[in-house]
Amino acid sequence: MIRKNIVFLLFSSCLLGFGQVGQEDFVLQDGVLIKYTGVESAVIIPDNLGITEIGERAFAFSKVTSVTIPAGVSRIGNWGFWGSEGLANIQLPEGLTHIGDWAFLGCSSLQTLRFPDTLISIGDWTFGNCPNLTSIEVSEENTAYRSIEGVLFDKTGTILAVYPGGNQNPSYTIPDQVELIRNLAFSSAVNLVTVRIPPSVIYIGNLAFYGCPSLTSIEAAEENPGYRSIEGVLFDKTGAILLAYPEGNKNPTYTIPLGVQTIGERAFYGCTGFSRINIPKSVTTIGQEAFQECTGLVNMQIPDNITAIGDRAFSYCTSLVAVNISSKVTSIGNQAFYGCTNLELIHLYRETRMGKDVFESVPGQLTYLD
């Protein structure tokens, strides 16, 4: 009895020192599970702890392989299971209504998922970098979402929310009723080679096709009023804005068609297959993050027609060794060449306005041209 009392006193002192704790593996604060500290890989969260929310980063980079969440939990916070690479099975309870941004980002062992009837909201890139996730299932009783052949849509079927990264099909034709494709909807679809956009689509979110290493062609139907495809590259209907270059295209050189005026935001983001881009005289603007993480890009000639380079436009282009910026470029955005760790030759006109940290971490020296 004395020994049991000592253990109880020690446990009580932990409660006083660290706040409300259900048991030693779970750290709680006001009903929020803020950290799992245990070593067990198969986790059943006790239902008597009064947990109402899985907090931000609660299981981030944990070693869990399966997790059962009890009834009463209504939210999973941003980054909740981020980087839990071994997580293969998660049981989501009825009563869960919201899953935050990036909640399962990098859960590379996750294979299938079933949403409860009560779920009404998921954030951006919730299942990013989940290359083994083959299917997301939703019951017919769910009022916010539906599943069509394992792909997640809103209930009406007009919004494509998540295409599972591990879907084995090399080609996918978006259903005719879809009007909107969410941000990062197809990200990490490792097997996707061709995607076809129907006439009904009127909006495609940011980085919708980011992280698709096999994607070689984005095809827009000729009847689509807002988009067109030229040799597998996505443009607006007029051809004036280059919107998305497929990451799986491995041609070493790409020549942007004459008539393009703007290289859109994130148009080439993460595309590593080419070493050279030819920009025609019609282009005047390079959007923010347009070439970010294009690690194969070696040389860049900014022609006289370019007047503006957006924020982080060439950041982390780690193979870039030389850049010549013409006198017509009046502004360069923040961190435009940040992280270009091999950039040695930089020719720039003195009157060009530059944002913050444009050449931060760049080893080369600026050569100003008058």
Secondary structure, DSSP 8 states (H G I E B T S, - for coil): -HHHHHHHHHHHHHHHHH---SBTTEEEETTEEEEE----SEEE--TTS---EE-TTTTTT---SEEE--TT--EE-TTTTTT-TT--EEE--TT--EE-TTTTTT-TT--EEEE-TT--EE-TTTTTT-TT--EEEE-TT-SSEEEETTEEEETTS-EEEE--TT---SEEE--TT--EE-TTTTTT-TT--EEEE-TT--EE-TTTTTT-TT--EEEE-TT-SSEEEETTEEEETTS-EEEE--TT---SEEE--TT--EE-TTTTTT--S-SEEE--TT--EE-TTTTTT-TT--EEEE-TT--EE-TTTTTT-TT--EEEE-TT--EE-TTTTTT-TT--EEEEETT-EE-TTTTTT--SEEEEE-
